[in-house]
Amino acid sequence: MMIYIKTDAEVELLREANQLVSKTLAEVAAHIRPGVTTLQLDAIAEEFIRDHGALPGFKGYAGFPNTLCTSVNDEVVHGIPSDYELRDGDIISVDCGVILNGWNGDSAYTFAVGDVKPEVLRLMEYTRASLEAGAREAIAGNRVGDISHAVQTKAESGGYSVVRTLVGHGIGKHLHEGPEVPNYGKRGSGTRLDRNLVICIEPMINMGTKNTRVQSDGWTVRTGDGKPSAHYEYAVAVREGKPDLLTTFEYIEEVLIKR
């Protein structure tokens, strides 16, 4: 995959696209409750995206059939929305992409449905913390491995395992650009991070084994042992001294606090 360094103006266009993803995930968050189907959530997201002058980024991408990836419990990523009704105690990872003015946005968030077991909430907390640890390393002059190592170190400190078969990526005019951003690795290794490189950092962290399997639908990735998995994702612009988060979870949190 090609690596494209963005201009300052292009970073701002990517910020607009990623802010719309953040707002879309907040709209979805407002409807997550027991009894709602993942297909209903998908319809809500698609309508919201189109109402804001954008296109769903995932729909039709490599043949994917829907707007959202909705991955429940032991589904790691790429779950296809369906008639499945969310149940009390489930967790659901929602991954969303948009195309706004020709630029892609991409983010993910794992939501608790009703009352979730404390050990599963802890997995979610560590996964998000591993994302934040990785994002702090997205500084010009660092390398991809500095991000990877930070994610892995935080996740494994909680006793969790890092999915090896799926990685983060660059983003821009294309949903997936270079470089790949693994969630495990060595400090000082990999591609050098230059100013205005925009990447998606997305830890996929499992409660049990790191091993995964793909379902017969060709998309849905599940944990190898049936234990839960969590997934959070930021789009980040590399800057000097401090990363520039193009994604925000604030809109989501405003919704969740009210519930």
C-alpha positions as CSV (number, residue, x, y, z in Angstrom):
1,M,0.0,0.0,0.0
2,M,1.3,3.5,-0.9
3,I,2.0,6.0,1.8
4,Y,0.7,9.5,1.2
5,I,1.8,12.4,3.3
6,K,-1.0,15.0,3.5
7,T,-0.9,18.8,3.2
8,D,-2.2,20.8,6.2
9,A,-5.4,21.5,4.2
10,E,-5.9,17.8,3.5
11,V,-5.5,17.0,7.2
12,E,-8.4,19.5,7.9
13,L,-10.6,17.7,5.3
14,L,-9.7,14.4,6.9
15,R,-10.6,15.9,10.3
16,E,-14.1,16.9,8.9
17,A,-14.7,13.3,7.7
18,N,-13.5,11.8,10.9
19,Q,-15.6,14.2,13.0
20,L,-18.6,13.0,11.0
21,V,-17.8,9.4,11.9
22,S,-17.6,10.4,15.6
23,K,-21.0,12.0,15.4
24,T,-22.4,9.0,13.5
25,L,-21.2,6.7,16.3
26,A,-22.8,9.0,18.8
27,E,-26.1,8.7,16.9
28,V,-25.8,4.9,17.0
29,A,-24.9,5.0,20.7
30,A,-28.3,6.7,21.4
31,H,-30.1,3.6,20.1
32,I,-28.0,0.8,21.6
33,R,-30.2,-1.1,24.0
34,P,-31.5,-4.7,24.5
35,G,-34.0,-5.7,21.8
36,V,-32.5,-3.5,19.0
37,T,-31.2,-5.3,16.0
38,T,-27.8,-4.6,14.5
39,L,-29.5,-4.1,11.2
40,Q,-31.6,-1.3,12.8
41,L,-28.4,0.4,14.0
42,D,-27.0,0.1,10.5
43,A,-30.0,1.9,8.9
44,I,-29.7,4.7,11.5
45,A,-26.0,5.2,10.7
46,E,-26.6,5.2,6.9
47,E,-29.4,7.7,7.1
48,F,-27.3,10.0,9.4
49,I,-24.3,9.8,7.1
50,R,-26.3,10.6,4.0
51,D,-28.2,13.4,5.7
52,H,-24.8,15.0,6.4
53,G,-23.8,15.0,2.7
54,A,-21.5,12.0,2.9
55,L,-21.4,8.4,1.7
56,P,-21.0,5.2,3.8
57,G,-17.3,4.3,3.5
58,F,-17.7,0.6,4.0
59,K,-20.8,-0.2,1.9
60,G,-19.6,-2.0,-1.2
61,Y,-16.0,-1.8,-0.1
62,A,-14.4,-5.1,-1.3
63,G,-18.0,-6.3,-1.5
64,F,-19.0,-5.5,2.2
65,P,-22.8,-5.3,2.2
66,N,-23.5,-2.7,4.9
67,T,-22.6,0.7,6.4
68,L,-21.4,-0.5,9.8
69,C,-19.4,-3.4,11.0
70,T,-21.3,-4.6,14.1
71,S,-19.3,-7.2,16.1
72,V,-21.0,-8.7,19.2
73,N,-19.2,-10.4,22.1
74,D,-16.7,-12.9,20.6
75,E,-16.8,-11.3,17.2
76,V,-13.6,-9.3,16.8
77,V,-14.3,-7.2,13.7
78,H,-16.2,-7.1,10.4
79,G,-19.5,-8.4,11.8
80,I,-22.3,-8.0,9.2
81,P,-25.5,-6.3,10.6
82,S,-28.4,-8.7,10.8
83,D,-31.6,-9.5,12.6
84,Y,-29.7,-10.3,15.8
85,E,-31.3,-8.6,18.7
86,L,-28.9,-7.2,21.3
87,R,-29.3,-8.7,24.7
88,D,-28.6,-7.4,28.2
89,G,-24.9,-8.2,29.0
90,D,-23.7,-8.1,25.4
91,I,-20.9,-5.9,24.1
92,I,-20.9,-4.6,20.6
93,S,-18.0,-3.1,18.7
94,V,-19.2,-0.7,16.0
95,D,-16.8,0.3,13.2
96,C,-17.9,3.0,10.9
97,G,-16.5,4.7,7.8
98,V,-17.6,7.7,5.7
99,I,-16.5,9.4,2.6
100,L,-16.9,13.2,2.8
101,N,-15.7,15.4,0.0
102,G,-13.6,12.5,-1.3
103,W,-11.9,11.9,2.0
104,N,-12.3,8.9,4.3
105,G,-13.2,8.8,8.0
106,D,-12.9,5.6,10.1
107,S,-13.4,4.9,13.8
108,A,-14.6,2.2,16.1
109,Y,-16.0,2.0,19.6
110,T,-17.1,-0.9,21.8
111,F,-20.4,-0.4,23.7
112,A,-21.9,-2.1,26.7
113,V,-25.5,-3.3,26.3
114,G,-27.3,-3.1,29.6
115,D,-25.5,-4.6,32.6
116,V,-22.1,-6.1,31.4
117,K,-19.9,-8.3,33.6
118,P,-17.1,-6.4,35.4
119,E,-14.4,-8.6,33.8
120,V,-15.8,-7.6,30.3
121,L,-15.9,-3.9,31.2
122,R,-12.3,-4.2,32.3
123,L,-11.4,-5.6,28.9
124,M,-13.0,-2.6,27.3
125,E,-11.2,-0.2,29.6
126,Y,-7.8,-1.8,28.8
127,T,-8.5,-1.8,25.1
128,R,-9.3,1.8,25.1
129,A,-6.3,2.6,27.2
130,S,-4.1,0.7,24.8
131,L,-5.4,2.8,22.0
132,E,-4.6,6.0,23.9
133,A,-1.1,4.7,24.7
134,G,-0.5,4.0,21.0
135,A,-1.9,7.3,19.9
136,R,0.5,9.2,22.2
137,E,3.4,7.7,20.2
138,A,2.1,9.2,16.8
139,I,4.8,11.9,16.8
140,A,7.0,12.9,14.0
141,G,10.4,11.1,14.1
142,N,9.0,8.1,15.9
143,R,8.3,4.8,14.1
144,V,5.3,2.6,13.7
145,G,6.8,0.1,16.1
146,D,6.7,2.7,18.8
147,I,2.9,2.8,18.5
148,S,2.7,-1.0,18.2
149,H,4.8,-1.6,21.3
150,A,2.8,0.9,23.4
151,V,-0.5,-0.8,22.4
152,Q,0.8,-4.3,23.1
153,T,2.5,-3.3,26.4
154,K,-0.7,-1.8,27.8
155,A,-3.0,-4.6,26.6
156,E,-0.8,-7.4,27.9
157,S,-0.3,-5.6,31.2
158,G,-4.0,-6.4,31.8
159,G,-3.6,-10.1,31.0
160,Y,-5.1,-9.7,27.5
161,S,-3.9,-10.8,24.1
162,V,-3.4,-8.8,20.9
163,V,-4.9,-9.9,17.6
164,R,-2.0,-10.4,15.2
165,T,-3.9,-11.0,11.9
166,L,-5.5,-7.6,11.7
167,V,-3.8,-4.2,11.7
168,G,-4.4,-0.4,11.6
169,H,-3.5,1.5,8.5
170,G,-3.0,4.9,6.8
171,I,-6.1,6.7,5.6
172,G,-6.8,9.5,3.1
173,K,-8.5,9.5,-0.3
174,H,-8.4,5.7,0.2
175,L,-9.8,3.9,3.2
176,H,-6.7,1.7,3.5
177,E,-3.4,3.3,2.7
178,G,0.2,2.6,3.9
179,P,1.7,2.0,6.4
180,E,0.2,-0.9,8.2
181,V,0.0,-0.2,11.9
182,P,0.2,-3.5,13.9
183,N,-0.9,-3.6,17.5
184,Y,2.3,-5.5,18.5
185,G,5.9,-4.9,17.8
186,K,9.3,-3.5,18.8
187,R,10.2,0.1,19.7
188,G,12.2,1.8,17.0
189,S,11.0,-0.6,14.2
190,G,8.9,-0.1,11.1
191,T,8.1,2.9,9.0
192,R,9.2,6.3,10.2
193,L,6.4,8.6,11.1
194,D,6.6,11.9,9.2
195,R,4.6,15.1,9.8
196,N,1.1,14.9,8.3
197,L,1.0,11.2,7.9
198,V,-2.6,10.2,8.9
199,I,-3.1,6.8,10.3
200,C,-5.8,4.7,12.0
201,I,-4.7,3.1,15.2
202,E,-7.2,0.3,16.1
203,P,-6.4,-2.2,18.9
204,M,-8.4,-5.4,18.7
205,I,-7.9,-7.0,22.1
206,N,-9.1,-10.4,23.2
207,M,-9.9,-11.7,26.7
208,G,-8.5,-15.1,25.9
209,T,-6.4,-16.4,23.0
210,K,-5.0,-14.1,20.4
211,N,-6.1,-16.6,17.7
212,T,-9.0,-15.8,15.5
213,R,-11.1,-17.5,12.8
214,V,-13.2,-16.2,9.9
215,Q,-16.8,-17.3,9.7
216,S,-18.3,-18.8,6.6
217,D,-19.7,-15.4,5.5
218,G,-16.1,-14.5,4.6
219,W,-16.2,-11.4,6.8
220,T,-16.9,-11.9,10.4
221,V,-13.8,-12.5,12.5
222,R,-14.3,-14.3,15.9
223,T,-12.0,-15.2,18.7
224,G,-10.6,-18.7,18.6
225,D,-12.0,-19.6,22.0
226,G,-15.3,-17.8,22.1
227,K,-14.2,-15.3,24.7
228,P,-15.0,-11.6,24.2
229,S,-13.0,-9.1,22.2
230,A,-13.0,-5.3,22.2
231,H,-12.1,-2.8,19.5
232,Y,-11.5,1.0,19.5
233,E,-10.1,3.1,16.7
234,Y,-8.8,6.7,16.3
235,A,-7.7,8.5,13.1
236,V,-4.5,10.5,14.1
237,A,-2.4,13.0,12.2
238,V,1.3,12.8,13.0
239,R,2.7,16.1,14.3
240,E,5.8,17.4,16.0
241,G,5.8,16.9,19.7
242,K,2.2,15.9,20.1
243,P,-0.3,13.8,18.0
244,D,-3.4,15.5,16.5
245,L,-6.5,13.3,17.1
246,L,-8.9,13.7,14.1
247,T,-11.4,11.4,15.9
248,T,-13.2,12.4,19.1
249,F,-15.1,10.1,21.5
250,E,-16.7,13.2,23.2
251,Y,-19.9,13.0,21.2
252,I,-20.4,9.4,22.1
253,E,-19.7,10.0,25.8
254,E,-22.2,12.9,25.9
255,V,-24.8,10.4,24.8
256,L,-23.7,7.6,27.2
257,I,-23.6,9.9,30.2
258,K,-27.3,10.9,29.7
259,R,-28.4,7.2,29.6
